[in-house]
Amino acid sequence: MRKKQAYVLVTTVIILGALSTVFVLQNIAFNEQLRAQAKLIQLTKINVLQARLSLLYATNGDKSLMFDGIMATVDDQEICVSIQGRQLKVPLLVK
């Protein structure tokens, strides 16, 4: 009788171990997906800022814009973007 109980215990431990491994891998994949979405949102904000500032520069001659916590200025046919302490340069969409 004891052999049968041990057999059930070992099988249960193996199944729980497999489920735990799947859970950990799923968590890692989910976190990577969240990071990718955050980067995509940041790139979208930069693109919107680039389009808005290019339009403002072409119509009004404005050389700076603050959008959603991101500061951008026009500098010699380029847009300098300050985001989270980093400087990024993107091209001006109008000449």
GUDO-370236 format. One line per field, with one value per residue: residue number from 1; chain; x, y, z of N, C-alpha, C, O in turn. Coordinates in steps of 0.001 Angstrom, whole numbers. Example, Ala and Ser with C-alpha at 12.3 -4.5 7.8 and 13.67 -1.06 7.14 Angstrom:
BEGIN
n: (1; 2)
chain: (A; A)
nc1: (13190; 12850)
nc2: (-5690; -2250)
nc3: (7800; 7080)
cac1: (12300; 13670)
cac2: (-4500; -1060)
cac3: (7800; 7140)
cc1: (13200; 12900)
cc2: (-3300; 30)
cc3: (7800; 7870)
oc1: (14236; 13409)
oc2: (-3319; 1138)
oc3: (8465; 8039)
***
This chain:
BEGIN
n: (1; 2; 3; 4; 5; 6; 7; 8; 9; 10; 11; 12; 13; 14; 15; 16; 17; 18; 19; 20; 21; 22; 23; 24; 25; 26; 27; 28; 29; 30; 31; 32; 33; 34; 35; 36; 37; 38; 39; 40; 41; 42; 43; 44; 45; 46; 47; 48; 49; 50; 51; 52; 53; 54; 55; 56; 57; 58; 59; 60; 61; 62; 63; 64; 65; 66; 67; 68; 69; 70; 71; 72; 73; 74; 75; 76; 77; 78; 79; 80; 81; 82; 83; 84; 85; 86; 87; 88; 89; 90; 91; 92; 93; 94; 95)
chain: (A; A; A; A; A; A; A; A; A; A; A; A; A; A; A; A; A; A; A; A; A; A; A; A; A; A; A; A; A; A; A; A; A; A; A; A; A; A; A; A; A; A; A; A; A; A; A; A; A; A; A; A; A; A; A; A; A; A; A; A; A; A; A; A; A; A; A; A; A; A; A; A; A; A; A; A; A; A; A; A; A; A; A; A; A; A; A; A; A; A; A; A; A; A; A)
nc1: (812; 1974; 3726; 2092; 1081; 3420; 4013; 1928; 2530; 5057; 4345; 2564; 4286; 5975; 4172; 3341; 5805; 6256; 4085; 4770; 7131; 6117; 4531; 6505; 7958; 5927; 5477; 7923; 7800; 5552; 6483; 8492; 6905; 5499; 7640; 8347; 5997; 6009; 8281; 7392; 5259; 6702; 8236; 6163; 5206; 7428; 7414; 4952; 5523; 7622; 6248; 4374; 6030; 7502; 5475; 4636; 7004; 7217; 4925; 4630; 7177; 8008; 10311; 10455; 8880; 6748; 5590; 3601; 5377; 7817; 10484; 11270; 13381; 14159; 17063; 19163; 17991; 17361; 15656; 16009; 15454; 14590; 14347; 13627; 16127; 17862; 19327; 18072; 18184; 16181; 15172; 14057; 10891; 10212; 11608)
nc2: (-1194; 1243; 1817; 2611; 5045; 6603; 6709; 8282; 10653; 11371; 11747; 13886; 15888; 16172; 17121; 19531; 20853; 21143; 22819; 25062; 25845; 26519; 28686; 30535; 30964; 32071; 34428; 35734; 36129; 37809; 40088; 40929; 41589; 43766; 45587; 45996; 47183; 49553; 50811; 51157; 52936; 55142; 55739; 56420; 58749; 60400; 60550; 61873; 64282; 65158; 65557; 67548; 69678; 70175; 71081; 73378; 74855; 75299; 76817; 78895; 79494; 78632; 77341; 75552; 73045; 71588; 68483; 66187; 65824; 65779; 67535; 69475; 70970; 72980; 72716; 73715; 72387; 69994; 68193; 68408; 66257; 65979; 63456; 61718; 62358; 61848; 62776; 63126; 63085; 63938; 64122; 67223; 67653; 69429; 71773)
nc3: (0; 652; -1436; -3496; -2522; -2417; -5115; -6110; -4770; -5867; -8558; -8268; -7292; -9498; -11438; -10215; -10187; -12951; -13623; -12115; -13406; -15935; -15169; -14271; -16652; -18210; -16805; -17223; -20005; -20134; -18758; -20532; -22703; -21633; -21299; -23981; -24949; -23456; -24510; -27122; -26734; -25816; -28109; -29837; -28602; -29026; -31815; -32257; -30980; -32621; -35059; -34308; -33407; -35723; -37409; -35996; -36110; -38854; -39382; -37401; -36536; -34079; -31692; -29620; -27585; -25204; -24385; -22900; -20727; -22003; -23304; -26140; -28569; -31433; -33329; -35620; -38031; -36812; -34255; -30885; -28319; -24980; -22832; -19997; -18830; -20904; -24027; -27237; -30755; -33464; -36894; -38368; -39772; -41744; -44059)
cac1: (0; 2824; 4308; 1104; 1033; 4643; 3883; 1042; 3262; 6078; 3644; 2037; 5425; 6427; 3168; 3442; 7052; 6041; 3198; 5546; 8039; 5300; 4144; 7671; 8229; 4851; 5747; 9044; 7292; 4657; 7306; 9124; 5860; 5267; 8765; 8235; 4897; 6448; 9172; 6569; 4536; 7672; 8541; 4985; 5219; 8485; 6942; 3924; 6245; 8349; 5286; 3807; 7042; 7810; 4375; 4718; 8187; 6934; 3848; 4809; 8576; 8278; 11483; 10422; 7568; 6672; 4473; 3526; 6576; 9001; 10862; 11949; 13757; 14714; 18458; 19825; 17279; 17151; 14895; 16662; 14421; 15060; 13403; 14156; 17546; 18642; 19175; 17813; 18015; 15380; 15167; 12942; 10133; 10070; 12866)
cac2: (0; 2426; 2091; 3345; 6403; 7271; 6915; 9435; 11818; 11728; 12277; 15200; 16811; 16428; 17963; 20869; 21444; 21543; 23977; 26204; 26250; 27206; 29971; 31419; 31327; 32960; 35705; 36358; 36583; 38934; 41255; 41373; 42233; 45080; 46460; 46336; 48135; 50833; 51421; 51568; 54140; 56230; 56091; 57093; 60108; 61144; 60811; 62918; 65515; 65536; 66088; 68813; 70739; 70495; 71905; 74684; 75552; 75724; 77813; 80038; 79717; 78193; 76478; 74643; 72486; 70632; 67585; 64997; 65722; 65677; 68845; 69400; 72241; 72903; 73146; 73504; 71372; 68794; 68400; 67818; 65810; 65614; 62504; 60948; 62643; 61523; 63654; 62368; 63970; 63426; 65142; 68130; 67143; 70483; 72487)
cac3: (0; 729; -2743; -4273; -2013; -2848; -6550; -6272; -4279; -6854; -9721; -7886; -7210; -10870; -12080; -9620; -10674; -14342; -13611; -11606; -14475; -16938; -14592; -14275; -18043; -18639; -16149; -17928; -21308; -19889; -18427; -21772; -23497; -21025; -21635; -25400; -25093; -22901; -25500; -28261; -26313; -25785; -29496; -30381; -28058; -29708; -33176; -32177; -30658; -33834; -36027; -33803; -33396; -37117; -37903; -35335; -36623; -40221; -39446; -36492; -36207; -32701; -31634; -28473; -27275; -24092; -24654; -22052; -19901; -22848; -23836; -27427; -29165; -32783; -33364; -36913; -38820; -36008; -33029; -29712; -27390; -23640; -22257; -18866; -18620; -22098; -25180; -28461; -31894; -34565; -37948; -38540; -40899; -42759; -44315)
cc1: (858; 3459; 3343; 1017; 2266; 4580; 3003; 1763; 4294; 5428; 3115; 3159; 5927; 5456; 3224; 4719; 6913; 5145; 3918; 6502; 7290; 4893; 5302; 7988; 7170; 5047; 6886; 8578; 6384; 5441; 8017; 8118; 5562; 6385; 8687; 7112; 5269; 7379; 8386; 5779; 5481; 8036; 7378; 4911; 6267; 8059; 5878; 4572; 6990; 7403; 4730; 4813; 7442; 6731; 4398; 5895; 7921; 5899; 4149; 6267; 8916; 9442; 11500; 8990; 7707; 5426; 4587; 4810; 7874; 9267; 11625; 12226; 14344; 16123; 19060; 19253; 17166; 16334; 15627; 15577; 15086; 14002; 14118; 15664; 18433; 18357; 19062; 17616; 17228; 15326; 13909; 12213; 9916; 11403; 12653)
cc2: (1261; 2775; 2906; 4798; 7195; 7583; 8139; 10710; 12281; 12337; 13680; 16232; 17152; 17362; 19389; 21586; 21929; 22780; 25227; 26727; 27013; 28583; 30960; 31871; 32288; 34356; 36449; 36908; 37794; 40197; 41802; 42093; 43620; 46053; 46908; 47346; 49507; 51552; 51921; 52839; 55341; 56674; 56824; 58528; 60967; 61484; 61900; 64266; 66037; 66168; 67440; 69945; 71124; 71387; 73304; 75508; 76082; 76845; 79070; 80382; 79335; 77202; 75552; 74208; 71512; 69795; 66362; 64758; 65603; 67061; 68659; 70798; 72000; 73470; 72744; 72305; 70016; 69167; 67669; 67513; 65423; 64720; 61655; 61121; 62308; 62548; 62787; 63364; 63250; 64508; 66000; 67717; 68162; 71187; 73963)
cc3: (0; -617; -3593; -3809; -2442; -4334; -6832; -5841; -5308; -8102; -9447; -7839; -8610; -11591; -11528; -10062; -12110; -14419; -13107; -12670; -15560; -16425; -14633; -15699; -18590; -18042; -16836; -19276; -21151; -19574; -19661; -22665; -22944; -21343; -23099; -25631; -24555; -23871; -26706; -27940; -26302; -27205; -30160; -29881; -28760; -31130; -33209; -31894; -31882; -34854; -35576; -33859; -34816; -37709; -37288; -35858; -38025; -40266; -38620; -36205; -34772; -32699; -30426; -28202; -26118; -24322; -23759; -21250; -20679; -23448; -25136; -27935; -30548; -32744; -34706; -37683; -38120; -34781; -31907; -28684; -26077; -23003; -21216; -18709; -19810; -23187; -26430; -29581; -32976; -35632; -37940; -39814; -42008; -42920; -44169)
oc1: (475; 3700; 3762; 891; 2143; 5057; 3321; 1616; 4386; 5917; 3210; 2977; 6269; 5881; 3162; 4705; 7399; 5420; 3696; 6661; 7771; 4912; 5101; 8259; 7488; 4803; 6816; 8926; 6445; 5102; 8132; 8450; 5388; 6124; 8936; 7267; 4885; 7280; 8681; 5650; 5105; 8132; 7588; 4587; 6016; 8314; 5898; 4209; 6983; 7724; 4628; 4491; 7697; 7033; 4200; 5783; 8346; 5995; 3944; 6555; 9996; 9550; 12477; 8030; 8647; 4326; 5549; 5265; 8926; 8373; 12509; 11413; 14946; 16360; 19421; 19960; 16902; 16332; 15837; 14867; 16032; 12904; 15090; 16389; 19651; 17265; 19838; 16954; 17545; 15425; 12834; 12854; 9480; 12228; 13590)
oc2: (2257; 3951; 3799; 5697; 8367; 8635; 8940; 11746; 13477; 13334; 14560; 17353; 18304; 18291; 20351; 22797; 23007; 23693; 26324; 27940; 28035; 29551; 32119; 33051; 33208; 35357; 37666; 38030; 38717; 41271; 43017; 43091; 44562; 47222; 48074; 48270; 50522; 52767; 52986; 53719; 56432; 57873; 57742; 59433; 62135; 62592; 62758; 65274; 67240; 67199; 68369; 71047; 72299; 72340; 74297; 76722; 77187; 77734; 80186; 81458; 79673; 76345; 74830; 74900; 70721; 70335; 65599; 63622; 65354; 67676; 67807; 71706; 70959; 74550; 71585; 71333; 69003; 70316; 66458; 68414; 64635; 65171; 60963; 60152; 62472; 63115; 61857; 64384; 62124; 65693; 65545; 67459; 67799; 71188; 74742)
oc3: (-613; -888; -4330; -4641; -2799; -4760; -7711; -6490; -5586; -8634; -10302; -8314; -8879; -12278; -12295; -10285; -12451; -15198; -13620; -12813; -16049; -17186; -14998; -15923; -19344; -18717; -17010; -19643; -21964; -20070; -19816; -23305; -23717; -21629; -23407; -26430; -25137; -24039; -27246; -28790; -26730; -27467; -30953; -30650; -29054; -31602; -34092; -32501; -32144; -35445; -36377; -34304; -35080; -38428; -37989; -36026; -38360; -41112; -39096; -35681; -34287; -33576; -30229; -28539; -26055; -24440; -23848; -21116; -20090; -24028; -25237; -27761; -30809; -32204; -34913; -37946; -38769; -34338; -31977; -28237; -26060; -22676; -21519; -18482; -19727; -23249; -26646; -29392; -33359; -35312; -37551; -40833; -43101; -42007; -44343)
***
